[in-house]
Amino acid sequence: MKVHVRYFAAAADYAGTDAEVLGVNEGASVADLAAAIKRDRPDSERLARVLDLASFLVNGKRCEPSEILPADAEVDVLPPFAGGSAADALLRIEPAAGVASHDWPSGATRNYFGKV
């Protein structure tokens, strides 16, 4: 069955698209969909991390990963926006160099110097 997926914020950046249509088996759950997205992009560790932290809306309603997807579902992938973020999970720390870095999808890098 087909599922219409929309990605927002960091999820869209790391997926490389704002939306796509994916095929999943009937009876697939939201967790199954997330696993399929990860399988389709095995080189995108960042997207996988965002998916692990994301909230999902199915046809406009928040749902749990175990929820079964209806046919022709519209699924929104919403990364955390406040109270922590995917950016926190993607922080690269190099204690020997005294540096922590975060690479943004736009190509910018933020560096933190000092005691790490």
C-alpha positions as CSV (number, residue, x, y, z in Angstrom):
1,M,0.0,0.0,0.0
2,K,1.1,3.6,-0.5
3,V,1.9,6.1,2.2
4,H,2.4,9.8,1.6
5,V,5.3,11.0,3.8
6,R,6.1,14.6,4.6
7,Y,9.3,15.6,6.3
8,F,9.8,18.8,8.2
9,A,12.9,20.8,9.4
10,A,15.9,18.5,10.0
11,A,14.0,15.5,8.8
12,A,13.5,17.2,5.4
13,D,17.2,18.3,5.3
14,Y,18.5,14.8,6.0
15,A,16.0,13.0,3.8
16,G,16.8,15.4,0.9
17,T,13.2,16.0,0.1
18,D,10.1,17.5,1.7
19,A,7.8,14.7,0.7
20,E,7.7,11.3,-1.0
21,V,5.4,8.4,-1.6
22,L,6.5,5.0,-0.2
23,G,5.2,1.5,-0.5
24,V,4.7,-0.5,2.7
25,N,3.0,-3.8,3.4
26,E,-0.6,-3.8,4.6
27,G,-0.6,-3.9,8.3
28,A,2.6,-2.0,8.6
29,S,3.1,0.2,11.7
30,V,4.6,3.6,12.0
31,A,7.7,1.9,13.3
32,D,7.8,-0.3,10.2
33,L,7.6,2.8,8.0
34,A,10.5,4.5,9.9
35,A,12.5,1.3,9.4
36,A,11.7,1.3,5.7
37,I,12.9,4.9,5.4
38,K,16.1,4.0,7.1
39,R,16.6,1.0,4.8
40,D,16.1,3.2,1.7
41,R,18.8,5.6,2.9
42,P,21.5,3.4,4.6
43,D,24.1,6.1,4.3
44,S,22.1,8.6,6.2
45,E,23.0,8.1,9.9
46,R,21.6,11.6,10.6
47,L,18.2,10.9,9.2
48,A,18.1,7.6,11.2
49,R,18.8,9.6,14.4
50,V,16.2,12.1,13.6
51,L,13.6,9.4,12.9
52,D,14.5,7.8,16.3
53,L,13.7,11.2,18.0
54,A,10.8,12.3,15.8
55,S,7.1,12.4,16.4
56,F,4.7,11.1,13.8
57,L,1.3,12.4,12.7
58,V,-0.9,10.0,10.8
59,N,-3.7,11.8,8.9
60,G,-3.1,14.8,11.2
61,K,-3.2,12.9,14.5
62,R,-0.2,12.1,16.7
63,C,0.4,8.4,17.0
64,E,2.6,5.9,18.7
65,P,5.2,3.8,16.7
66,S,3.1,0.7,17.1
67,E,0.1,2.2,15.4
68,I,-1.0,0.5,12.2
69,L,-1.0,2.7,9.1
70,P,-4.3,3.0,7.2
71,A,-4.2,2.7,3.4
72,D,-3.2,6.0,1.7
73,A,-2.1,7.5,5.0
74,E,-0.5,10.9,5.1
75,V,2.4,10.7,7.6
76,D,4.2,13.8,8.9
77,V,7.7,13.3,10.3
78,L,8.3,16.0,13.0
79,P,11.7,16.2,14.6
80,P,11.9,17.7,18.1
81,F,11.5,21.5,17.9
82,A,12.1,22.4,21.6
83,G,13.3,20.9,24.8
84,G,16.1,19.1,23.1
85,S,16.7,18.5,19.4
86,A,18.2,16.3,16.8
87,A,21.1,18.8,16.8
88,D,21.9,17.7,20.3
89,A,22.1,14.1,19.3
90,L,24.3,15.0,16.3
91,L,26.9,16.9,18.2
92,R,30.4,15.6,17.5
93,I,32.8,15.9,20.5
94,E,36.6,15.6,20.2
95,P,37.9,15.9,23.8
96,A,41.6,15.5,22.8
97,A,41.3,18.6,20.6
98,G,39.1,20.5,23.1
99,V,36.4,21.0,20.4
100,A,32.8,20.1,19.9
101,S,31.3,20.6,16.4
102,H,27.8,20.4,14.8
103,D,27.5,20.3,11.0
104,W,24.2,21.8,9.8
105,P,22.5,20.6,6.6
106,S,23.0,24.0,5.1
107,G,26.8,23.4,5.2
108,A,27.5,25.6,8.1
109,T,29.5,24.3,11.1
110,R,29.3,25.5,14.7
111,N,32.4,24.9,16.8
112,Y,32.6,25.0,20.6
113,F,36.1,25.5,22.1
114,G,37.3,25.0,25.6
115,K,36.8,22.2,28.1
116,V,34.7,19.5,26.4
